Every structure is written in structure tokens, then in C-alpha cells.
Amino acid sequence: MKNFRIEFRWAIIFSMFTLLWMYFEKSMGWHDELISKHAIYTNLIAIPYLIIFVIALINKREKDFNGIMTWKQGLVSGTIISAIIAVFTPLVQYIVSYYISPDYFNNIITYTVESGRMSQQGAEAYFNYNSYLIQGIFFSLAMGIVTSAIVSIFVKKKAK
């Protein structure tokens, strides 16, 4: 486990940031009165997520690889971070769904049905805790691996 200390720490930072961001979204009204804007503004989280991954892989390179990292080492480290984030996802989603924004699912269901985007049944099937939990786990793994592959191109460093 000591070999993954940095990955574990950055997965915790990532997860804590997610909670802060969800609180920010809720406080901005994107989970209730401005829910029509949610789909647009929630994507802004990609920017700090990318920054977190860059800093995490640079930290891994400097601390565990003595300033030298191959693309593959970066990919593996980022994949481990992503896997740990996926493990934390149920707890993060639970906190968001039941403490930070407990009315979100009702609000988004109402909005999507009233705007004609989905039927009541379709909205209820898609917008619920279990659906978001499964999406969150798979999305964090998939996007984490893709992000790691891309970021590793830029943070790799050869020996001089």
C-alpha cells in the first residue's frame, strides 16, 4: 500500500473536491431554480479535474520516480487513482444525494418531464441514486484512464 500512497492521497483530494463542487453547484441554484443550466455548467468541473490529475502525476513523478516518468508509469499511476476514486464513488454519491442536494433527483425529473425531454418513466429510471452510482463508477474509471493517458504524454520526463 505504501507504493500507492500518492495515488490514494490524490484520489481523496479528487473526491473531496467533487463534494465541494457539488455544494457549489447546489449553492449556485443549478440543482433547483436554475436546473435548466445544470447540464451546461456542471461540465466546468472538467477543468479542475484535469488540473488535479496533472498535479497528481507530477507529484508521483517527483516523489516516487525521482523526477523521471515514462508514459506507461503515468498511465498506471493515473489508472490506480481512477480505480481508487471509483471505490470512493458510492460514499461521495451518497453524501451528494442525501446530504448536499437531496432534492436534486426530484427537481431534474420534474424539469426533464416538463421540458418534454423525457417521459416520467424514463426520467425516473435515469435520474436516481442507483443509476448515478453506476454511472459514476464507470465514468470515473473510463474518463480517469483516458485522462491519465493524455496527461501522461505531457508529464512524462526522460533521464538527462
C-alpha positions as CSV (number, residue, x, y, z in Angstrom):
1,M,0.0,0.0,0.0
2,K,3.0,2.3,0.6
3,N,3.6,2.3,-3.2
4,F,0.2,3.7,-3.8
5,R,0.3,6.4,-1.0
6,I,0.4,9.3,-3.5
7,E,-2.4,7.8,-5.6
8,F,-4.5,7.3,-2.5
9,R,-4.0,10.9,-1.4
10,W,-4.9,12.3,-4.8
11,A,-8.0,10.1,-5.0
12,I,-9.1,11.6,-1.7
13,I,-8.3,15.1,-2.9
14,F,-10.3,14.4,-6.1
15,S,-13.3,13.1,-4.1
16,M,-13.2,15.9,-1.6
17,F,-13.1,18.4,-4.5
18,T,-16.1,16.6,-6.0
19,L,-18.1,17.2,-2.8
20,L,-17.1,20.8,-2.7
21,W,-18.1,21.3,-6.3
22,M,-21.5,19.7,-5.7
23,Y,-22.0,22.0,-2.8
24,F,-21.0,24.9,-5.1
25,E,-23.5,23.7,-7.8
26,K,-26.2,23.5,-5.2
27,S,-25.5,26.9,-3.8
28,M,-25.5,28.4,-7.3
29,G,-29.0,27.1,-7.8
30,W,-28.1,24.6,-10.5
31,H,-29.8,21.8,-8.6
32,D,-33.1,23.6,-8.2
33,E,-34.2,27.0,-9.5
34,L,-31.6,27.1,-12.2
35,I,-31.6,23.4,-13.0
36,S,-32.1,24.2,-16.7
37,K,-28.5,25.5,-16.7
38,H,-27.1,22.4,-14.9
39,A,-26.2,20.4,-17.9
40,I,-24.1,23.3,-19.2
41,Y,-22.4,24.5,-16.1
42,T,-21.7,21.1,-14.5
43,N,-19.2,20.4,-17.3
44,L,-16.9,23.1,-15.9
45,I,-15.8,20.6,-13.3
46,A,-13.6,19.0,-16.1
47,I,-11.1,21.9,-15.8
48,P,-10.2,21.5,-12.1
49,Y,-10.4,17.7,-12.5
50,L,-7.8,17.9,-15.3
51,I,-5.6,20.2,-13.1
52,I,-5.9,17.7,-10.2
53,F,-4.7,14.9,-12.5
54,V,-1.8,16.9,-13.8
55,I,-0.6,17.8,-10.3
56,A,-1.1,14.3,-9.1
57,L,1.0,12.8,-11.8
58,I,3.7,15.4,-11.4
59,N,3.7,14.7,-7.7
60,K,4.1,11.0,-8.4
61,R,6.9,11.6,-10.9
62,E,8.8,13.8,-8.5
63,K,8.3,11.8,-5.3
64,D,8.3,8.2,-6.4
65,F,10.2,8.2,-9.7
66,N,12.9,10.7,-8.8
67,G,11.8,13.2,-11.5
68,I,11.7,10.7,-14.3
69,M,8.5,9.1,-15.5
70,T,7.6,7.1,-18.6
71,W,4.2,7.4,-20.3
72,K,3.3,3.9,-19.1
73,Q,4.2,4.8,-15.5
74,G,2.0,7.8,-15.7
75,L,-0.8,5.8,-17.2
76,V,-0.6,3.1,-14.5
77,S,-0.5,5.7,-11.7
78,G,-3.5,7.6,-13.2
79,T,-5.4,4.4,-13.6
80,I,-4.8,3.5,-9.9
81,I,-6.0,7.0,-8.9
82,S,-9.1,6.4,-11.1
83,A,-9.7,3.0,-9.5
84,I,-9.5,4.4,-6.0
85,I,-11.9,7.2,-7.0
86,A,-14.3,4.6,-8.3
87,V,-14.1,2.8,-4.9
88,F,-14.9,6.2,-3.2
89,T,-17.8,6.9,-5.6
90,P,-20.5,5.2,-3.6
91,L,-19.7,7.3,-0.5
92,V,-19.4,10.5,-2.5
93,Q,-22.6,9.9,-4.3
94,Y,-24.4,9.1,-1.1
95,I,-23.2,12.3,0.5
96,V,-24.3,14.3,-2.5
97,S,-27.6,12.6,-3.0
98,Y,-28.7,12.5,0.6
99,Y,-27.0,15.5,2.3
100,I,-25.8,18.1,-0.1
101,S,-28.6,18.0,-2.6
102,P,-31.4,15.7,-1.5
103,D,-34.0,17.3,-3.9
104,Y,-31.9,17.1,-7.0
105,F,-33.4,13.9,-8.4
106,N,-37.0,15.2,-7.9
107,N,-36.0,18.5,-9.5
108,I,-34.3,17.1,-12.5
109,I,-37.1,14.6,-13.1
110,T,-39.7,17.4,-13.0
111,Y,-37.6,19.6,-15.3
112,T,-36.9,16.9,-17.9
113,V,-40.5,15.8,-18.0
114,E,-42.0,19.3,-18.1
115,S,-39.5,20.4,-20.8
116,G,-40.5,17.4,-22.9
117,R,-37.0,15.8,-22.9
118,M,-38.1,12.5,-21.3
119,S,-41.2,10.7,-20.2
120,Q,-41.9,10.4,-16.5
121,Q,-40.9,6.8,-16.5
122,G,-37.7,7.4,-18.5
123,A,-36.7,10.3,-16.2
124,E,-37.3,8.3,-13.1
125,A,-35.3,5.3,-14.4
126,Y,-32.4,7.6,-15.3
127,F,-32.3,10.1,-12.5
128,N,-32.0,8.2,-9.3
129,Y,-29.3,7.3,-6.8
130,N,-28.6,3.8,-8.2
131,S,-28.3,5.0,-11.8
132,Y,-26.0,7.8,-10.8
133,L,-23.9,5.4,-8.7
134,I,-23.3,3.0,-11.6
135,Q,-22.7,5.9,-14.0
136,G,-20.3,7.5,-11.5
137,I,-18.2,4.3,-11.0
138,F,-17.9,3.6,-14.7
139,F,-17.4,7.2,-15.7
140,S,-14.7,7.8,-13.2
141,L,-12.8,4.7,-14.4
142,A,-13.2,5.4,-18.1
143,M,-12.5,9.1,-18.0
144,G,-9.8,8.6,-15.5
145,I,-7.9,6.2,-17.7
146,V,-8.4,8.4,-20.8
147,T,-7.3,11.5,-18.9
148,S,-4.3,9.6,-17.5
149,A,-3.3,8.5,-21.0
150,I,-3.4,12.1,-22.2
151,V,-1.9,13.8,-19.2
152,S,0.9,11.2,-19.1
153,I,2.1,12.4,-22.6
154,F,2.8,15.9,-21.1
155,V,4.2,14.9,-17.7
156,K,6.5,12.2,-18.8
157,K,10.1,13.0,-18.4
158,K,13.2,11.2,-19.6
159,A,16.5,11.0,-17.7
160,K,19.1,13.6,-18.8
